[in-house]
Amino acid sequence: MSDKVCNVFISHVHEDDARLQALKDLLAKNGCVARDSSINSDRPNDAKNPDYIKREILSPRIEWAGTVVVLITPDTKHSDWVNWEIEYAHKLGKRIVGVWDHGEHGCEPPEALDEYANAVVPWRAEQIIDAIFGKIVRLRRGPPCASMAR
């Protein structure tokens, strides 16, 4: 039985959907069950109107979450949706934690994450859990990731 449960919204680009389960599995193996309200291929969003998506689909899910976790990959830097989710979470006073995907430590994060993150951590369960629960409150930057050098 896990000793911690966290309600999170995992902000990510859809190309990284497969990484969400890996993140949740990593946390679960280390004593933290992450209940995730994000939109992914298991729970797709078929709406087309951006204002409707923000107001009716994303906003309530971010409001429900205690923490917004941003999965950082080379593609998240350029996502208007990820930046909007971070900015909205900030307006609500939510805790915002950036997590570099496994092997992507140091990739350029989205601008909003640089501005509003409470913590940015590598793909290490203990640090991710500590950041979600407010035990890590500093930004951590690393060298450029290999996929950025291509």
C-alpha positions as CSV (number, residue, x, y, z in Angstrom):
1,M,0.0,0.0,0.0
2,S,1.3,3.4,-1.0
3,D,1.7,6.0,1.8
4,K,1.1,9.0,-0.4
5,V,-1.5,10.0,-2.9
6,C,-1.3,13.1,-5.1
7,N,-3.9,14.7,-7.5
8,V,-2.0,16.0,-10.5
9,F,-2.6,17.3,-13.9
10,I,0.3,16.2,-16.1
11,S,0.9,18.9,-18.8
12,H,2.5,17.4,-21.9
13,V,2.4,17.3,-25.6
14,H,0.3,14.5,-27.1
15,E,3.4,13.0,-28.8
16,D,4.5,12.2,-25.3
17,D,1.3,10.4,-24.1
18,A,3.1,7.1,-23.8
19,R,5.5,8.6,-21.2
20,L,2.6,9.5,-18.8
21,Q,2.2,5.9,-17.6
22,A,6.0,5.6,-17.1
23,L,5.9,8.6,-14.9
24,K,3.0,7.4,-12.8
25,D,4.6,3.9,-12.6
26,L,7.9,5.5,-11.4
27,L,6.0,7.3,-8.6
28,A,3.9,4.3,-7.6
29,K,7.0,2.1,-7.3
30,N,8.3,4.7,-4.8
31,G,5.3,5.1,-2.6
32,C,3.2,7.7,-4.4
33,V,0.0,7.1,-6.3
34,A,-0.5,9.9,-8.8
35,R,-4.2,10.4,-9.7
36,D,-3.9,12.2,-13.1
37,S,-6.6,14.4,-14.6
38,S,-4.8,15.3,-17.8
39,I,-6.1,14.7,-21.3
40,N,-4.3,11.9,-23.2
41,S,-5.0,9.2,-25.8
42,D,-6.8,7.1,-23.1
43,R,-9.2,10.0,-22.5
44,P,-9.1,12.0,-25.8
45,N,-10.5,15.4,-26.3
46,D,-12.5,15.6,-29.5
47,A,-13.5,19.2,-29.2
48,K,-12.3,21.7,-31.8
49,N,-12.9,25.1,-30.3
50,P,-9.9,26.3,-28.3
51,D,-11.9,28.5,-26.0
52,Y,-14.3,25.6,-25.2
53,I,-11.4,23.2,-24.6
54,K,-9.8,25.7,-22.2
55,R,-13.0,26.6,-20.4
56,E,-14.9,23.3,-20.3
57,I,-12.2,20.6,-20.5
58,L,-8.8,21.8,-19.2
59,S,-9.8,24.4,-16.6
60,P,-11.8,22.0,-14.4
61,R,-9.1,19.3,-14.5
62,I,-6.4,21.8,-13.5
63,E,-8.6,23.2,-10.8
64,W,-9.1,19.7,-9.4
65,A,-5.4,19.0,-9.3
66,G,-3.2,20.0,-6.3
67,T,-0.1,20.2,-8.5
68,V,0.5,20.6,-12.2
69,V,3.4,18.5,-13.3
70,V,5.0,19.5,-16.6
71,L,6.7,16.7,-18.5
72,I,9.6,18.4,-20.2
73,T,10.7,17.1,-23.6
74,P,12.1,19.0,-26.6
75,D,8.6,19.4,-27.9
76,T,7.0,21.0,-24.8
77,K,9.0,24.3,-25.3
78,H,7.0,25.1,-28.4
79,S,3.5,24.1,-27.1
80,D,1.1,26.9,-26.7
81,W,-1.2,24.5,-24.9
82,V,1.4,23.6,-22.3
83,N,2.3,27.2,-21.7
84,W,-1.4,28.1,-21.3
85,E,-1.9,25.2,-18.8
86,I,1.1,26.5,-16.8
87,E,-0.2,30.1,-16.8
88,Y,-3.7,29.0,-15.8
89,A,-2.3,26.9,-12.9
90,H,-0.2,29.9,-11.8
91,K,-3.3,32.1,-11.8
92,L,-5.0,29.6,-9.5
93,G,-2.0,29.4,-7.2
94,K,-1.3,25.8,-8.0
95,R,2.0,24.2,-7.3
96,I,3.9,23.8,-10.6
97,V,6.6,21.2,-11.0
98,G,8.7,20.6,-14.1
99,V,10.0,17.0,-14.7
100,W,12.6,16.3,-17.4
101,D,11.6,13.2,-19.2
102,H,14.0,10.3,-18.8
103,G,17.1,11.1,-20.9
104,E,16.0,14.7,-21.6
105,H,17.5,16.4,-18.5
106,G,18.3,20.0,-19.4
107,C,16.0,20.4,-22.4
108,E,14.7,23.9,-22.8
109,P,11.5,24.1,-20.8
110,P,8.4,26.1,-21.9
111,E,8.7,29.8,-21.2
112,A,5.9,29.8,-18.7
113,L,7.6,27.0,-16.7
114,D,10.8,29.0,-16.5
115,E,8.7,31.9,-15.1
116,Y,6.3,30.1,-12.8
117,A,7.8,26.8,-11.7
118,N,8.0,26.0,-8.0
119,A,10.6,23.3,-8.9
120,V,12.2,21.7,-11.9
121,V,13.6,18.2,-11.2
122,P,15.2,15.3,-13.1
123,W,13.6,11.9,-13.7
124,R,14.2,10.7,-10.2
125,A,11.3,9.4,-8.1
126,E,12.3,10.9,-4.8
127,Q,13.0,14.3,-6.2
128,I,9.7,14.3,-8.2
129,I,7.7,13.3,-5.1
130,D,9.5,15.8,-2.9
131,A,8.8,18.6,-5.5
132,I,5.1,17.6,-5.7
133,F,4.8,17.8,-1.9
134,G,6.7,21.1,-1.6
135,K,9.9,19.8,-0.1
136,I,11.9,21.0,-3.1
137,V,11.5,24.7,-4.0
138,R,14.3,25.5,-6.3
139,L,14.8,25.5,-10.0
140,R,17.4,23.0,-11.3
141,R,18.9,23.4,-14.8
142,G,21.1,20.9,-16.5
143,P,23.2,20.8,-19.7
144,P,21.4,20.8,-23.0
145,C,19.9,17.4,-23.8
146,A,21.1,15.2,-26.6
147,S,18.0,15.6,-28.7
148,M,18.4,19.4,-28.7
149,A,21.8,19.1,-30.3
150,R,20.4,17.4,-33.4
